[in-house]
Amino acid sequence: MSGTARIAPLPNLPLFHKLAGRKAVVVGSSEGARWKAELLEAAGANVVRSDRWTADELQGAAVAIADLSDREEALRFVAAAHQAGAIVNIIDQTDLCDVTFGTIVNRSPIVVGISTDGAAPVLGQSIRARIESVLPLGLSAWAKAAKQWRSQLKQRVGDFSARRAFWQRFAGAAWAEPDRALTRDDFETLLSTAPATTGRVTLVGAGPGDPELLTLKAVRALQSATVILHDHLIGPEVLELARREARRIPVGKSGHGPSCKQSDINEMIVQLARAGENVVRLKGGDPMIFGRATEEIDACRAAGVEVSVIPGISAAQGASASLLTSLTERRHARRVQFVTGHGADGKLPSDIDWISVADRNVTTVLYMPRKTLGEFVRKALGKGLDPATPAIAIASATLPGETHVAATVAEIDALAAELPPGAPVTIVIGWVGRRHVRAASEPLPFPKAIAS
């Protein structure tokens, strides 16, 4: 054939072998031999195990496996197995193998096979772990139901396109509610349901930046989305987790620069959902903390669009973890509060509860404070905040470029100004941060610990 090949070269052709009721011979008592015998039995094969082999024993076998350290004996085994019509696997001698055993993900009857052609088994196992983490256990029940319903569907629906539409609805329902128990009523519902004319909207928390901090539910939402509207701080590593075919639309907002209007975002979300799209509104941190989620939820409800929320790890939690600093340390913080550094107009909000900020027994996490931090500190000090209170400014928390500075709250503004421009910054104010300030300067006088 001429032209570019449609499929890149494969070291092996992955196949799924039907072994139920067929004979399989396993020679050897090593851990590898025992494991492969267990796999064959799980596939329904009649496994014959032995420590020594004969050519007669191989007669009628579909698969022959052996752990033989002697090369000449292994070659004789291969020849005898081929003579008997069996396919062969010699443990740890891949050049003598007709087939190799990869790593599997078992959601029977769903089975995912992973092969590295023997080059890196541990890498294969790590890939399996990644797949296991995003493949719901409940999909097994859906696949079993599909096997039961397939023949019934063919009897009741003659048109191929109509059957395909059924299975598309089936797949959508499986991913939407993977762990729900299925009944016969589900078959009838999917059979009678007309194709949806309206899509749905999911507000998803992308966490503070590290893609590995996304929840499994968030990853599943990204992989089922048809359109993703994302903040400008969402990194490419997070978007890489989405399905390839999904449209990606940046709708970044900034408190101190050009940005999409919230009303425009609301309208876009509704229009896309009404057009039948599965819309993910991807927000940094947690969508319910300073994410204008209420406005988007209200817009969906007013338009009759289904909307749901998947929470994410907040910027405060990401900063706390990176700093190894509890926000609610028992001896120094009775509570924690989140305060925004700017309002809708980009200025410091005028209604901040300064008495609460000045409380010695509280940890205050200040969000989005880059342009208003100086004003915040001046007003907080004027309302009674101890100027010796520790403060930590952390930029790009959880990301490779993460950096932080620590000082007293009276000094933090000057240090925070030196953090990388454009990086998201979070400020932690309170005596829980005393160790960071101690490491950065002379020991501080601490207030008397509150009663435990």
C-alpha positions in Angstrom: 0.0 0.0 0.0 1.2 3.5 -0.8 0.9 6.6 1.3 1.0 7.1 5.1 0.0 4.1 7.2 -3.1 4.5 9.2 -1.7 2.5 12.1 1.8 3.0 13.5 3.9 -0.2 13.7 3.0 -2.5 16.6 5.5 -4.8 18.5 2.6 -7.2 19.2 -1.0 -7.5 18.1 -3.3 -7.3 21.1 -6.0 -10.1 21.0 -8.5 -11.4 23.5 -8.4 -15.2 23.5 -11.5 -17.4 24.3 -10.3 -20.1 26.7 -13.5 -21.2 28.5 -13.6 -25.0 28.7 -10.3 -25.4 26.8 -7.1 -27.2 28.0 -4.1 -25.2 29.2 -0.8 -26.7 30.4 1.4 -24.9 33.0 4.8 -26.4 33.8 6.7 -25.1 36.8 6.1 -24.0 40.4 7.5 -20.5 40.4 5.5 -17.5 41.3 5.3 -16.5 37.7 3.9 -19.9 36.7 1.4 -19.8 39.5 0.2 -16.4 38.6 -0.3 -17.3 34.9 -2.2 -20.4 35.9 -4.5 -18.3 38.0 -5.1 -16.0 35.0 -5.9 -18.9 32.8 -8.3 -20.3 35.4 -10.0 -16.9 35.7 -10.5 -17.0 31.9 -12.3 -20.3 32.3 -9.5 -22.6 31.0 -9.1 -26.2 32.3 -5.6 -25.8 33.7 -3.2 -28.8 34.0 -0.3 -28.0 36.3 2.9 -30.1 36.5 6.6 -29.8 37.5 7.7 -32.1 34.7 6.2 -32.3 31.2 5.7 -34.9 28.5 4.7 -34.4 24.9 1.5 -36.5 25.5 0.5 -34.1 28.2 0.4 -31.2 25.6 -2.0 -33.0 23.3 -5.2 -31.0 23.0 -3.9 -27.9 24.8 -4.8 -24.5 23.5 -2.1 -22.8 25.5 1.2 -24.2 26.9 3.2 -22.2 29.5 6.5 -23.3 31.1 9.1 -21.9 33.5 12.2 -23.7 32.2 15.7 -22.3 32.9 17.4 -24.9 30.7 17.5 -23.4 27.2 17.6 -26.7 25.3 14.7 -28.1 27.3 12.7 -24.9 26.6 13.3 -25.3 22.9 12.1 -29.0 23.1 9.0 -27.8 25.0 8.2 -25.2 22.3 8.6 -27.7 19.5 6.3 -30.2 21.3 3.7 -27.6 22.1 3.6 -26.4 18.5 3.3 -30.0 17.3 0.3 -30.3 19.5 -1.2 -27.1 18.1 -0.8 -25.0 21.2 0.4 -21.4 21.5 3.4 -21.0 23.8 4.7 -18.8 26.5 8.1 -19.4 28.1 8.5 -17.4 31.3 11.4 -14.9 31.1 12.4 -16.0 27.6 10.4 -13.7 25.4 12.2 -14.7 22.2 10.6 -18.2 22.5 7.1 -16.9 23.1 4.2 -16.8 20.7 2.3 -14.7 23.2 3.2 -12.6 26.2 1.1 -11.7 29.3 0.6 -8.0 29.8 -0.9 -6.1 32.7 -4.6 -6.1 32.9 -7.4 -3.9 34.3 -10.3 -6.2 35.2 -13.8 -4.8 35.1 -15.2 -8.0 33.7 -16.6 -8.3 31.1 -14.6 -5.1 30.4 -10.9 -6.0 30.3 -8.1 -3.6 29.4 -4.7 -5.1 28.4 -1.4 -3.2 28.7 1.8 -4.2 27.1 5.3 -2.7 27.1 6.7 -5.5 25.0 8.6 -6.7 28.0 10.6 -3.5 28.1 9.2 -2.0 31.3 6.8 -4.1 33.3 6.8 -1.7 36.2 5.8 1.1 33.9 2.9 -1.1 32.6 1.8 -1.6 36.2 1.8 2.2 36.8 -0.3 2.7 33.7 -2.7 0.1 35.0 -2.9 2.0 38.3 -3.7 5.2 36.5 -6.5 3.5 34.5 -7.8 1.8 37.6 -8.1 5.2 39.3 -10.5 6.6 36.6 -12.4 3.5 35.6 -15.4 3.1 37.9 -16.0 -0.3 39.3 -19.7 0.0 38.5 -19.0 -0.1 34.7 -18.7 -3.9 35.1 -22.5 -4.1 35.9 -23.3 -1.9 32.9 -21.2 -4.1 30.6 -22.9 -7.2 31.9 -26.3 -5.5 31.3 -25.2 -4.8 27.7 -24.5 -8.5 27.1 -28.0 -9.3 28.3 -29.7 -6.6 26.4 -27.9 -6.9 23.0 -30.0 -9.7 21.6 -33.2 -8.2 23.0 -32.5 -4.9 21.4 -31.8 -6.5 18.0 -35.2 -8.3 18.2 -37.1 -5.2 19.0 -35.2 -2.6 16.9 -34.5 -3.5 13.3 -32.9 -0.2 12.2 -29.1 -0.1 12.7 -28.9 3.6 13.3 -31.6 3.4 16.0 -29.7 0.7 17.7 -26.5 2.8 17.6 -28.5 5.7 19.1 -29.6 3.4 21.9 -26.0 2.4 22.7 -24.9 6.0 22.6 -27.6 6.8 25.3 -26.5 3.7 27.1 -22.8 4.8 27.2 -23.8 8.3 28.4 -26.0 6.9 31.2 -23.2 4.5 32.2 -20.7 7.4 32.7 -23.2 9.6 34.3 -24.2 7.0 37.0 -21.6 4.3 36.8 -22.3 2.8 40.3 -26.1 2.7 40.1 -27.7 -0.7 40.2 -29.5 -1.5 36.9 -32.9 -3.0 36.5 -35.1 -4.0 33.5 -36.7 -0.6 33.7 -33.5 1.0 32.6 -33.6 -1.0 29.4 -37.1 0.2 28.7 -36.3 3.8 29.6 -33.2 3.9 27.3 -35.3 2.3 24.5 -38.1 4.9 24.7 -36.0 7.9 25.5 -35.8 10.4 22.7 -32.4 11.9 22.0 -31.7 14.8 24.4 -32.1 18.2 22.9 -30.6 20.0 25.9 -27.2 19.3 27.3 -26.0 19.8 30.9 -23.5 21.9 32.7 -21.0 20.8 35.4 -18.9 23.2 37.4 -15.7 21.5 38.1 -12.9 22.4 40.5 -9.5 22.1 38.9 -7.6 22.4 42.2 -4.7 24.8 42.8 -2.7 23.7 39.7 -1.2 20.3 40.1 -3.1 18.0 37.8 -2.7 15.0 40.1 -4.8 16.9 42.7 -7.9 16.6 40.6 -10.6 14.3 42.0 -11.5 11.2 40.1 -14.9 12.6 39.5 -13.4 15.8 38.0 -11.3 13.7 35.6 -14.3 11.7 34.6 -16.3 14.9 33.9 -13.4 16.2 31.7 -13.3 13.0 29.8 -17.1 13.1 29.0 -17.3 16.8 28.2 -17.9 18.0 24.7 -17.1 21.7 25.5 -14.8 23.0 28.3 -14.9 26.6 29.4 -11.8 27.2 31.5 -10.2 30.0 33.5 -7.0 31.5 32.2 -4.9 30.0 35.0 -5.9 26.4 34.2 -2.6 24.8 32.9 -2.2 22.6 29.8 -1.5 19.6 32.0 -5.0 19.8 33.5 -6.6 20.2 30.1 -4.6 17.3 28.8 -6.8 15.1 30.9 -9.9 16.0 28.9 -11.1 14.0 25.9 -9.3 14.9 22.7 -12.4 15.9 20.8 -13.7 18.4 23.4 -13.7 22.1 22.4 -11.6 24.2 24.8 -12.8 27.8 25.3 -10.7 30.2 27.5 -13.0 32.5 29.5 -10.4 33.9 31.9 -11.3 36.6 34.4 -8.8 38.8 36.2 -9.5 41.2 39.0 -7.0 43.7 37.5 -7.0 43.5 33.8 -8.9 42.5 30.6 -11.3 39.6 31.1 -14.5 38.0 30.0 -17.6 39.5 31.5 -19.4 37.2 33.8 -22.7 37.9 32.0 -21.1 36.8 28.8 -19.9 33.5 30.4 -23.3 32.9 31.8 -24.9 33.3 28.4 -22.3 31.1 26.7 -22.8 28.3 29.1 -26.6 28.4 28.6 -26.4 28.6 24.8 -24.0 25.6 24.6 -26.1 23.5 26.9 -29.3 24.3 24.9 -27.5 23.2 21.8 -27.1 19.8 23.4 -23.5 20.1 24.6 -22.1 18.5 27.7 -20.5 21.6 29.2 -17.8 21.6 31.8 -17.1 25.0 33.4 -13.5 24.4 34.7 -12.5 26.7 37.6 -9.2 26.9 39.5 -9.4 25.7 43.1 -12.9 25.0 44.3 -15.7 26.5 42.2 -17.7 27.3 45.3 -15.0 29.5 46.8 -14.7 33.0 45.2 -15.6 31.4 41.8 -18.8 33.2 41.0 -20.5 29.9 40.9 -23.8 31.2 42.2 -24.2 33.4 39.1 -23.6 30.6 36.7 -25.8 28.2 38.6 -28.7 30.7 38.7 -28.3 31.3 34.9 -28.6 27.6 34.3 -31.6 27.2 36.5 -33.4 30.1 35.0 -32.9 28.5 31.5 -34.0 25.1 32.7 -30.6 23.6 32.1 -29.4 20.7 34.3 -26.4 21.9 36.4 -24.2 20.2 39.0 -20.9 20.9 40.9 -17.8 18.8 41.4 -15.7 20.4 44.2 -12.0 20.7 44.0 -9.1 21.3 46.4 -9.1 25.0 47.2 -6.1 27.4 46.9 -6.1 27.5 50.7 -5.8 23.8 51.0 -3.1 23.6 48.4 -1.1 26.3 50.1 -1.5 24.7 53.5 -0.3 21.3 52.2 2.7 22.8 50.3 3.7 24.8 53.4 3.2 21.8 55.7 1.2 24.2 57.8 -2.2 23.4 59.3 -4.7 26.2 59.0 -6.5 25.2 62.2 -3.6 24.3 64.6 -5.3 23.7 67.9 -3.1 25.9 70.1 -3.1 28.9 67.8 -6.2 28.9 65.6 -9.8 28.3 66.7 -11.1 28.9 63.2 -10.1 29.7 59.6 -11.6 32.3 57.3 -11.3 33.0 53.6 -11.3 36.7 52.5 -11.1 38.0 48.9 -8.6 40.6 48.1 -10.8 42.3 45.5 -14.4 42.8 44.7 -16.2 43.0 41.3 -14.6 46.4 40.7 -11.1 45.1 41.3 -10.7 47.1 44.5 -10.4 45.9 48.1 -13.9 45.2 49.3 -15.3 47.8 51.7 -17.3 45.4 53.8 -14.4 43.2 55.3 -15.0 42.4 58.9 -11.8 43.9 60.3 -12.5 42.8 63.9 -12.5 39.2 62.7 -9.2 39.8 60.8 -7.6 41.2 63.9 -8.6 38.2 66.0 -5.4 36.5 67.4 -7.1 33.1 67.3 -8.0 33.0 63.7 -6.1 32.1 60.5 -7.0 34.4 57.6 -6.4 33.2 54.0 -6.4 36.1 51.6 -7.3 35.3 48.0 -6.2 37.3 44.9 -4.4 40.1 46.9 -1.6 41.2 44.6 -2.9 44.7 43.9 -4.6 45.3 47.2 -2.3 43.7 49.8 -0.8 47.0 51.0 -4.1 48.6 51.6 -5.4 45.4 53.3 -2.4 45.4 55.7 -2.7 49.1 56.5 -6.5 48.8 57.3 -6.0 45.5 59.3 -3.2 47.1 61.4 -5.4 50.2 62.0 -8.2 47.9 63.3 -6.1 46.1 65.8 -4.2 43.3 64.0 -0.9 42.6 65.8 1.9 43.8 63.4 4.0 40.9 64.6 1.4 38.3 63.3 3.1 35.9 60.9 2.2 36.0 57.3 3.2 33.8 54.3 2.7 34.7 50.7 2.8 31.7 48.4 2.8 31.9 44.6 1.8 29.0 42.3 1.1 26.7 45.2 1.5 22.9 44.3 3.1 23.7 40.9 6.8 23.2 40.0 7.4 26.9 40.0 6.0 27.3 43.5 7.7 29.9 45.8 6.9 31.6 49.0 8.1 34.4 51.3 7.4 34.8 55.0 7.5 37.7 57.4 5.4 39.6 59.9 2.2 40.9 58.5 3.6 44.4 58.7 6.4 43.5 56.3 4.7 41.0 54.0 3.6 43.5 51.3 7.2 44.4 50.3 8.3 40.8 50.1 5.2 39.6 48.2 5.9 42.2 45.5 9.0 40.2 44.6 7.1 37.1 43.8 6.9 36.1 40.1 4.6 38.4 38.2 1.4 36.9 36.9 1.6 33.9 39.3 -1.5 33.3 41.5 -0.8 34.3 45.1 -2.4 33.3 48.3 -1.6 34.9 51.7 -1.9 33.0 55.0 -2.1 35.3 58.0 -2.0 33.9 61.5 0.2 32.4 64.2 0.0 28.9 62.5 2.7 30.3 60.2 5.1 31.2 63.0 7.7 28.5 62.0 8.1 29.9 58.5 8.7 33.4 59.9 11.1 32.1 62.5 13.1 30.4 59.7 13.2 33.7 57.7 14.2 36.0 60.5 14.8 36.3 64.2 12.5 34.4 66.6 9.2 36.2 67.2 7.4 36.9 70.5 4.3 34.6 70.4 1.0 35.4 72.0 -0.1 33.3 74.9 -1.6 30.0 73.5 -5.3 29.8 73.8 -6.6 27.2 76.2 -6.9 23.8 74.6 
